[in-house]
Amino acid sequence: MEGGFDFAYEQTHQTMKTISVAAGDRVFVLTGAGISAESGLATFRASDGLWAGHRIEDVCTPDAWHRNPALVWEFYSQRRAQGAKAEPNPAHIALAELEANLGERFFLCTQNVDDLHERAGSARLVHMHGELAKSRCEDECGRAPVEDRAIYASLDEVGRCACGARLRPHIVFFGEIPLDMNRIEREIAKATLMVVVGTSGSVYPAANFVNWARQGGARTVYIGPERPLNAAAFTNIVEGKAGEVLPGLFEAGRS
């Protein structure tokens, strides 16, 4: 069936041979920490509620930034150092290849702050939680974020915005509004197929994207090593590593 699925389905496990993407389909992909974890990047959410040994309240909130910007920069400098060592995995590459086939009918939204998608070749994407390799004005003066891959040893090394304010990581802290939501909502409204990869289904508003897509009549597929908290919202669930499932999964028709 054009635009349909070719798979054998069970309630808790699914073996999916291919996803057929018809010439008229528009694909929205959402990726989460699971796809980066397969490249060796820690998710920074341990079972004890700590991120790399830090409380979220100490390194990833507006209050944390105002209280102790040195600690916040220390934390994100560590994440930059770790991110620089990671390489895109087969899942990143498979999504970049799908974009190359579909062109403007493809859109990628990632919750991840690393640049592994870009390094795999993806271009039509947004980082709704910010980008690790960029910094922006702490006073939100209106200037665009700047590329910044420096690993700072102290707060004195951190640069200043042209307005004079200190630069902060271009990261959406807890309690802040995710980026590019208007564009994300427009793309979801146009989508006929949503593919969600490696997310827990616990972080909002991203966990609601599948519901928005279903309301618009889109097919929805989840791919990850375990069922997400919002599993009931998906048309189909494929349990497995993204790097093993995604390569060769899509049969893309050209418009």
VENMOPE-V85102 format. One line per field, one symbol per residue. ss: DSSP state (2 for helix, 1 for strand, 0 for the rest). psi: psi as a letter, one per 20 degrees, with the letter a starting at -180 (. if undefined). burial: I if it has 16 or more other C-alpha atoms within 10 Angstrom, else O. A space follows every 50 residues. Layout:
# VENMOPE-V85102
ss->???
psi->???
burial->???
This chain:
# VENMOPE-V85102
ss->00001111100001111111100000111110222220000000000001 10011222201222222022222222222222222000022222222222 22222111110000022222000011100111111110000000011000 00002220010000011111100100000022222222220011111000 00000222222222200011111100000022200111100222200001 11000
psi->ppjaqnrpprhiqpopgqoporhiqpppppqahhhhhijjpqijnrhjjq oljqqhiiilqhhgghgmhggghgghhghggghhiqqqrhgghhhhhggh hhcijqpppqiqirkhgghiiqhmqqnijaphkqrrphjliiqqqqpojq ophrhhiprqrhiiqqqrqmpoqpirpqqkhggghghhhiqippppplqi jipqihiihhggghhjjqqppppriqprhkhiiqgqpoorphihggpjhp opqq.
burial->OOIOIOOOOOOOOOOIOIIIIIOOIIIIIIIIIIIIOIIIIIOIOOOOOO IOOOOIOIIIIIOIIOOOIIIIIIIIIOIIOOIOOIIIIIIIIIIIIIII IIOOIIIIIIIIIIIIIOOIIIOIIIIIIIIIIIIIIIOOOOOOIOOIOO IIOOOOOIIOIOOOOIIIIIIIIOOOOIOOOOOIOOIIIIIIIIIIIIII IOOOOIIOIIIOIIOOOIIIIIIIOIIIOIIOIIOIIIIIIIIOIIIOOI OIOOO
